[in-house]
Amino acid sequence: MITFAYQFVDLIPDRLEEGIVYITIPYSTVVHLCMCGCKKEVVTPLSPTDWQITFNGESVSLHPSIGNWNFECQSHYWLIRNQVRFVKRWSQDQIVEGRKKDKQRKGIFFRKKGE
């Protein structure tokens, strides 16, 4: 199990450090280097239809999981209470289905919001 640190920042730094999750509330975004070690930048927007962050005063969690399907590593993990929990890599069919569900969920959310 890998642990990570977090920093609340106004702006994401130009150079990211491994093992640090940067959280910018003004821009509703969380950024970190891929936890597999490939050093790719992972950007997770915070919104009702993307990711949500939980901060309990001591630790940070991000929901849902992070699937880096566009990266060569295709790593898949959860960030839970400052711990990285790697989970099974998804098949191409699972990735397609997951993206389809994300798109449907966003469509439903924005249709309801526009009513």
Secondary structure, DSSP 8 states (H G I E B T S, - for coil): -EE-EEEE-SS--SS--TTEEEEETTTTEEEEE-TTTT--EEEEEBSTTSBEEEE-SS-EEEEEEEE-TTSSS--EEEEETTEEEE-----HHHHHHHHHHHHHHHHHHHHHHH-
